[in-house]
Amino acid sequence: MIAHQFYDSSHFIHAQDISLSPETQKLLNQASKIYQKNFNGKTWYGRCIFLSWYCSIGDCTFCFRSTQHHKVQHAPDSKRSIGSALLEAFFCKIFNWRIEFLTGGYGMMPASELLEYIKNVSAVYGEKIWLNIGVIPPAQLELFRPYVKGICASMETLHPEIHKDVCPNKPIAPYDTMFSQLVGFKKSIAVIVGLGDTINDIQYLFDFIEKHQLDRITIYALKPVKGTPFTQGPSVDQYLEWIAHLRIRFPTLEIIAGTNLRRCEEVGYLMQAGANAITKFPATKQFGTKKAHLVTRYILDQRRVFTSNLTTLPEIDFYAEIDRLSIEEKYKQEMREKLHIYLKTFTNPVDKDSDLDDE
């Protein structure tokens, strides 16, 4: 049992004690050694940028998009403004957050409109980005190629029977075909621990990684959504053993591990399990809060070099930085109009226990 602690200018923050089984601790020790042998310790926060919360499939049983409340709230034509998405990319650049991927539900917008988001996000961020928008036809891949470095697929689970049950209208086969034909892009998938797979089922994941020679994997612990059949996520041990087994089996694979407010005390253990980075922490709403400091401290405690900034607002002229961007003036104006909302949140952090992620 390990209690993490760090001093935050006026008081101590004590994380909840987490008890791991001897078997899990043994796995972490093995995974940590393999990580240290193959990586330089640089660790970052990855930000998923959502373009729309609508999904034309909308029946994956674990997903918030499958709930009736969500379907009423987010109509087919609902999508965020380009200015809003560009501000997220802008802050990723400023705070050295990596863009995990640009994403949204199936059928959220035509390819020509999506291209406008993609090329401008890439321009603001200053490099090519990852894309996670489902199965992408070859013609669209060529359209996006100048601005996209990698394709991620939200596979959720590779267990064939469980996948049919939780994602009835999002089969594995089309993704399998897309990756088999993908040339000139990096490849990644996202999976969720807690949908019904046991640790013995991890072999399905191993097989997919090997077959397609994936460069990266993003792994999440299920966060149950009200209105879905799922009521609890995996235990700490269950989540960690998936990550550790991945690191042991694939020593050089880039592993991004998801966390959230309820699970952020596990971040140090995610590092021990061999994760390269974290994602899904609600960094905008939690910027500069106790939990943002806590996450940073946990990563540093594991002798990692945390390259991202979750805690300190730099002393720069944000409006001047926007002016310098190589994008159309109309998009700069959209960014300026929304900038004060973000800056108010960053400069007046409120520590809340709410677990509503802002990603």
C-alpha atoms as one frame of an Amber mdcrd trajectory, in Angstrom:
protein
   0.000   0.000   0.000   1.467   3.322  -1.061   0.215   6.782  -0.115   1.317
   9.578  -2.440   1.732  13.053  -1.006   2.909  16.423  -2.227   2.949  19.989
  -1.025   0.906  22.570  -2.941   1.947  25.975  -1.543  -0.413  25.930   1.434
  -1.441  22.379   2.280  -0.754  18.716   1.700  -2.765  16.642  -0.716  -3.164
  13.011   0.281  -4.184  10.541  -2.381  -6.356   7.613  -1.468  -4.322   4.560
  -0.546  -4.391   1.936  -3.265  -3.748  -1.684  -2.396  -2.414  -3.855  -5.200
  -2.228  -7.619  -5.213   1.263  -9.163  -5.063   0.682 -10.519  -8.575  -0.101
  -7.061  -9.929   2.894  -5.507  -8.191   5.135  -8.177  -9.694   3.733  -7.383
 -13.150   4.353  -3.669 -12.615   7.950  -4.282 -11.616   8.537  -6.304 -14.776
   6.733  -3.801 -17.029   8.554  -0.844 -15.478  11.952  -2.385 -16.212  10.966
  -3.001 -19.834   9.734   0.583 -20.195  12.962   1.982 -18.756  15.013  -0.125
 -21.157  13.166   1.127 -24.245  12.127   4.740 -23.533  13.703   7.955 -22.271
  11.111   8.780 -19.631   9.398  11.616 -21.499   5.709  11.548 -20.625   2.900
  13.731 -21.893  -0.803  14.477 -21.695  -2.784  13.610 -24.819  -5.863  15.647
 -25.681  -8.778  14.243 -27.713 -10.467  17.022 -29.692 -14.135  16.285 -30.360
 -15.786  17.884 -33.371 -19.302  16.589 -32.728 -21.163  14.544 -30.139 -23.648
  13.193 -32.681 -23.236   9.656 -34.054 -25.329   8.128 -36.814 -24.762   4.636
 -35.343 -25.250   5.550 -31.703 -25.977   2.072 -30.344 -22.702   0.941 -28.751
 -24.098  -0.184 -25.415 -21.392   1.377 -23.197 -21.363   4.785 -24.921 -23.021
   8.022 -23.818 -24.146   8.479 -27.421 -26.471   5.479 -27.034 -28.554   7.068
 -24.265 -31.873   8.709 -24.996 -30.844  11.849 -23.136 -27.867  12.242 -25.454
 -29.922  11.650 -28.595 -32.346  14.405 -27.567 -29.555  16.823 -26.652 -27.371
  16.311 -29.739 -29.194  16.454 -33.061 -27.651  15.208 -36.343 -26.652  18.748
 -37.333 -25.003  19.559 -34.003 -21.281  20.178 -34.205 -18.834  22.563 -32.624
 -17.588  25.653 -34.393 -14.213  25.576 -36.095 -13.083  28.406 -33.821 -13.793
  26.296 -30.732 -11.885  23.296 -32.088  -8.999  25.532 -33.125  -8.758  27.004
 -29.630  -8.280  23.497 -28.238  -5.522  22.865 -30.775  -4.048  26.260 -29.856
  -3.891  25.368 -26.161  -2.424  21.968 -27.016   0.415  23.881 -28.651   0.774
  26.402 -25.815   0.676  23.834 -22.989   2.587  21.149 -24.880  -0.348  18.765
 -24.842  -0.232  16.291 -27.704  -3.370  16.020 -29.799  -4.355  12.425 -29.136
  -6.650  12.537 -32.138  -9.368  14.539 -33.815 -12.612  12.640 -33.358 -16.405
  12.594 -33.443 -19.294  10.255 -34.153 -20.091   8.489 -37.398 -21.763  10.675
 -40.011 -21.073  13.926 -38.183 -20.347  15.958 -41.358 -19.421  15.646 -45.054
 -15.791  14.955 -45.949 -15.296  18.416 -47.468 -16.384  20.075 -44.230 -14.313
  17.700 -42.138 -11.281  18.559 -44.260 -11.662  22.216 -43.264 -11.423  21.252
 -39.588  -8.514  18.887 -40.140  -6.284  21.218 -42.158  -6.875  24.168 -39.821
  -6.303  22.154 -36.639  -3.050  20.906 -38.183  -2.069  24.481 -39.088  -2.742
  25.791 -35.578  -0.985  22.881 -33.896   1.958  23.141 -36.245   2.197  19.528
 -37.361   0.228  16.646 -38.801  -2.350  15.098 -36.486  -4.039  11.764 -35.715
  -7.597  11.093 -36.883 -10.206   8.841 -35.243 -13.511   9.053 -37.131 -14.346
   5.428 -37.918 -13.664   3.548 -41.135 -12.326   6.039 -43.695 -12.738   5.308
 -47.425  -9.520   5.381 -49.512 -10.563   8.538 -51.397 -11.041  10.431 -48.130
  -7.722   9.179 -46.787  -6.013  10.762 -49.769  -7.950  13.970 -49.170  -6.758
  14.114 -45.557  -3.207  12.817 -46.123  -1.418  16.235 -46.257  -2.569  17.007
 -42.709  -2.810  13.589 -41.029   0.055  11.449 -39.728  -1.899   8.543 -38.288
  -5.250   6.771 -38.195  -6.745   5.516 -34.946  -9.724   3.166 -34.729 -11.932
   2.903 -31.660 -12.179  -0.880 -31.523 -13.433  -0.956 -27.895 -12.849  -4.733
 -27.627 -11.285  -7.280 -29.978 -13.151 -10.213 -28.433 -15.439 -11.169 -31.367
 -18.513 -12.149 -29.363 -18.305  -9.311 -26.855 -17.732  -6.853 -29.693 -20.895
  -8.036 -31.457 -22.813  -7.505 -28.242 -21.525  -4.051 -27.257 -21.016  -2.632
 -30.779 -23.762  -4.333 -32.835 -23.475  -2.000 -35.825 -19.758  -1.285 -35.727
 -18.154  -4.595 -36.770 -14.451  -5.363 -36.619 -14.074  -6.513 -40.243 -14.166
  -3.064 -41.961 -11.477  -1.764 -39.597  -9.423  -4.874 -40.253  -9.686  -4.198
 -43.989  -8.836  -0.504 -43.600  -5.657  -1.251 -41.648  -4.654  -3.991 -44.096
  -4.796  -1.454 -46.932  -3.388   1.546 -45.054  -0.158   2.870 -46.577   1.859
   5.857 -45.424  -0.022   6.448 -42.174   0.826   5.420 -38.630  -1.714   3.037
 -37.095  -3.377   2.941 -33.701  -6.458   1.597 -31.948  -8.368   2.488 -28.796
  -9.736  -0.206 -26.479 -11.681  -0.262 -23.229 -11.027  -2.496 -20.238 -14.241
  -3.456 -18.454 -16.632  -4.428 -21.251 -16.586  -8.101 -20.309 -13.155  -9.285
 -21.449 -11.016 -11.199 -18.964  -7.248 -10.912 -18.921  -7.117 -14.200 -20.842
  -8.911 -12.435 -23.709  -6.008 -10.028 -24.156  -4.673 -12.450 -26.771  -7.280
 -11.092 -29.244  -5.711  -7.664 -28.751  -2.186  -9.036 -29.102  -3.122 -10.730
 -32.364  -4.585  -7.531 -33.840  -1.538  -5.480 -32.839   0.795  -8.025 -34.412
  -1.262  -8.472 -37.576  -1.335  -4.762 -38.360   1.989  -3.767 -36.781   0.377
  -0.968 -34.806   2.490   1.993 -33.712   0.362   2.971 -30.750  -2.554   1.946
 -28.571  -4.852   4.015 -26.369  -6.344   2.045 -23.515  -9.162   3.213 -21.244
 -10.792   1.919 -18.086 -14.550   1.813 -18.614 -16.307   4.777 -17.015 -19.950
   3.705 -16.618 -22.517   6.055 -18.123 -25.979   6.430 -16.611 -28.544   4.944
 -18.938 -26.278   2.140 -20.179 -26.121  -1.475 -18.892 -22.731  -0.907 -17.280
 -22.603   0.094 -13.620 -18.926  -0.129 -12.697 -15.512   0.007 -14.268 -12.585
  -2.356 -13.758 -10.688  -2.534 -10.504  -7.273  -0.922 -10.258  -5.618  -4.342
 -10.513  -7.650  -5.309 -13.580  -6.837  -2.110 -15.424  -3.149  -2.172 -14.546
  -2.629  -5.777 -15.560  -3.883  -5.058 -19.090  -1.429  -2.185 -19.461   1.453
  -4.131 -17.923   0.856  -7.183 -20.121   0.795  -4.916 -23.175   4.127  -3.377
 -22.196   5.704  -6.762 -21.489   4.471  -8.253 -24.769   5.307  -5.172 -26.888
   8.371  -3.435 -25.394   8.458  -0.541 -27.894   4.733   0.013 -28.471   3.513
   3.501 -27.541   0.845   3.061 -24.862  -1.487   5.911 -23.894  -3.516   5.236
 -20.739  -6.791   6.943 -19.949  -7.655   8.408 -16.583 -10.326  10.729 -15.136
 -11.076  12.570 -11.907 -12.203   9.442 -10.091  -9.197   7.429 -11.187  -6.459
  10.074 -11.296  -4.855   8.733  -8.117  -3.832   5.709 -10.190  -1.604   7.761
 -12.493   1.646   6.794 -10.769   0.749   3.147 -11.192  -0.035   3.695 -14.874
   3.558   4.869 -15.204   4.820   1.792 -13.355   2.768  -0.393 -15.702   4.703
   1.051 -18.630   2.353   3.668 -20.071   4.062   6.374 -22.123   1.426   9.035
 -21.501  -2.024   9.765 -20.108  -5.226  10.982 -21.714  -8.855  11.810 -20.815
  -7.967  13.871 -17.738 -10.300  16.925 -18.005  -7.398  19.335 -18.301  -9.365
  22.430 -19.330 -11.788  22.428 -16.421  -9.122  21.159 -14.041  -6.204  23.314
 -15.185  -4.278  24.530 -12.142  -6.439  22.680  -9.620  -5.273  20.392  -6.836
  -5.899  17.358  -8.996  -3.910  18.785 -11.899  -0.993  19.346  -9.514  -1.523
  15.870  -8.106  -1.402  14.180 -11.515   1.779  16.094 -12.328   3.370  15.073
  -9.039   2.503  11.409  -9.482   4.201  11.357 -12.867   7.307  13.114 -11.546
   7.408  10.745  -8.564   8.001   7.926 -11.027  11.123   9.708 -12.298   9.425
  10.614 -15.535   9.999  13.870 -17.398   6.516  15.350 -17.751   6.647  17.513
 -20.860   3.060  18.818 -20.648   1.755  21.685 -18.528  -1.435  21.170 -16.509
  -0.816  23.749 -13.814   0.846  27.039 -14.807  -0.519  29.665 -17.174   2.395
  31.097 -19.208   2.874  34.856 -19.308   2.206  35.424 -22.995  -0.107  37.569
 -25.073  -2.630  34.977 -26.220  -4.309  37.372 -28.641  -0.971  38.146 -30.283
  -0.250  34.431 -30.606  -3.584  33.951 -32.366  -2.777  36.859 -34.702   0.386
  35.067 -35.808  -1.391  31.884 -36.862  -1.413  30.952 -40.560  -5.160  30.531
 -40.883  -7.989  32.623 -42.315  -8.930  35.793 -40.446 -12.512  34.596 -39.915
 -11.219  31.647 -37.879  -8.880  33.863 -35.875 -11.872  36.048 -35.027 -13.859
  33.010 -33.871 -10.953  32.062 -31.617 -10.664  35.578 -30.172 -14.370  35.656
 -29.371 -14.132  32.478 -27.292 -10.681  32.991 -25.801 -11.862  34.845 -22.683
 -14.012  31.875 -21.639 -10.993  29.590 -21.541  -8.736  32.157 -19.889 -11.312
  32.730 -17.154 -11.345  28.991 -16.449  -7.545  28.764 -16.443  -7.026  31.762
 -14.151  -9.831  30.904 -11.723  -9.601  27.148 -11.228 -12.266  25.609  -9.056
 -11.557  22.256  -7.463 -14.625  20.148  -8.099 -15.376  16.485  -7.609 -17.571
  16.417 -10.702 -16.391  13.739 -13.100 -17.854  15.284 -16.247 -14.917  15.212
 -18.615 -14.569  18.244 -20.852 -13.111  16.218 -23.739
